[in-house]
């Protein structure tokens, strides 16, 4: 990809030099030629062709953050429940209780 960018930049630079040194050319025309024929298309090309690598970098960063978060959660769970504990306490720092039996009446029916 970079070979294309370097080659096209060289071509447009030579076009701009030819425009600037031509008897009928101007320096402003050379700058516009270089910007519109060289920098603008190459900027678009580099952006489009660089998209997959940007996506890979974002996914790698998110995976690293998730792994760090998981490790932090695992370390916090071990500290809260003692050594080797895998059950984290609830928000009230109480151990989870078992579900109650049929003591609760169904909705809409009277006992």
C-alpha positions as CSV (number, residue, x, y, z in Angstrom):
1,X,0.0,0.0,0.0
2,X,2.7,2.4,0.9
3,X,4.5,1.8,-2.4
4,X,1.5,3.1,-4.2
5,X,1.3,6.1,-2.0
6,X,5.0,7.0,-2.5
7,X,4.8,6.5,-6.3
8,X,1.7,8.5,-6.7
9,X,3.0,11.3,-4.5
10,X,6.2,11.4,-6.6
11,X,4.1,11.6,-9.8
12,X,2.0,14.4,-8.5
13,X,5.0,16.2,-7.2
14,X,6.6,16.1,-10.6
15,X,3.3,17.3,-12.1
16,X,3.4,20.2,-9.7
17,X,7.0,21.0,-10.5
18,X,6.2,21.0,-14.2
19,X,3.2,23.3,-13.6
20,X,5.4,25.7,-11.5
21,X,8.3,25.8,-14.0
22,X,6.1,26.1,-17.1
23,X,6.1,29.5,-18.8
24,X,2.3,29.6,-18.6
25,X,2.0,27.9,-15.2
26,X,1.8,29.4,-11.8
27,X,2.9,28.5,-8.3
28,X,-0.8,28.5,-7.1
29,X,-1.6,26.1,-9.9
30,X,1.2,23.8,-8.8
31,X,-0.1,23.8,-5.2
32,X,-3.6,23.1,-6.3
33,X,-2.4,20.4,-8.7
34,X,-0.4,18.7,-5.9
35,X,-3.3,19.0,-3.4
36,X,-6.1,17.9,-5.6
37,X,-4.3,15.2,-7.7
38,X,-2.0,14.0,-4.9
39,X,-2.8,14.6,-1.3
40,X,-6.6,14.3,-1.4
41,X,-6.8,11.0,-3.4
42,X,-4.0,9.5,-1.4
43,X,-5.5,10.5,1.9
44,X,-8.8,8.8,0.9
45,X,-6.9,5.7,-0.3
46,X,-4.8,5.4,2.9
47,X,-8.0,5.8,5.0
48,X,-9.9,3.2,3.1
49,X,-7.1,0.7,3.0
50,X,-6.2,1.3,6.6
51,X,-9.6,0.4,7.9
52,X,-9.0,-3.3,8.5
53,X,-5.9,-2.7,10.5
54,X,-7.7,-0.1,12.6
55,X,-10.5,-2.6,13.3
56,X,-8.0,-5.2,14.3
57,X,-6.3,-2.8,16.7
58,X,-9.6,-1.8,18.2
59,X,-10.6,-5.4,18.7
60,X,-7.2,-6.3,20.3
61,X,-7.5,-3.3,22.6
62,X,-11.1,-4.3,23.7
63,X,-10.0,-7.9,24.2
64,X,-7.1,-6.8,26.4
65,X,-9.4,-4.5,28.4
66,X,-11.9,-7.3,28.8
67,X,-9.2,-9.7,30.0
68,X,-8.0,-7.2,32.5
69,X,-11.5,-6.6,33.7
70,X,-12.2,-10.4,34.0
71,X,-8.9,-10.8,35.9
72,X,-9.8,-8.0,38.3
73,X,-13.3,-9.4,38.9
74,X,-11.8,-12.9,39.6
75,X,-9.3,-11.4,42.0
76,X,-12.1,-9.4,43.8
77,X,-14.3,-12.5,44.1
78,X,-11.5,-14.5,45.6
79,X,-10.8,-11.8,48.2
80,X,-14.5,-11.3,49.1
81,X,-15.3,-15.0,49.7
82,X,-12.0,-16.2,51.1
83,X,-9.4,-18.4,49.4
84,X,-10.8,-20.5,46.6
85,X,-14.3,-19.0,46.8
86,X,-16.1,-18.9,43.5
87,X,-19.5,-17.4,44.7
88,X,-19.5,-13.6,45.0
89,X,-21.7,-12.0,47.6
90,X,-24.7,-9.9,46.5
91,X,-24.9,-6.1,46.9
92,X,-25.8,-6.4,50.6
93,X,-22.8,-8.5,51.3
94,X,-25.0,-11.4,52.2
95,X,-24.6,-14.9,50.9
96,X,-27.1,-15.9,48.3
97,X,-30.1,-17.7,49.8
98,X,-32.1,-20.6,48.4
99,X,-35.4,-20.0,46.7
100,X,-38.4,-20.1,49.0
101,X,-41.1,-22.8,48.6
102,X,-44.7,-22.2,47.7
103,X,-45.3,-19.7,50.5
104,X,-46.1,-16.9,48.0
105,X,-49.7,-16.9,46.7
106,X,-50.1,-16.6,42.9
107,X,-51.1,-13.2,41.6
108,X,-54.9,-12.6,41.3
109,X,-55.9,-15.4,43.6
110,X,-56.9,-15.1,47.2
111,X,-55.7,-17.8,49.7
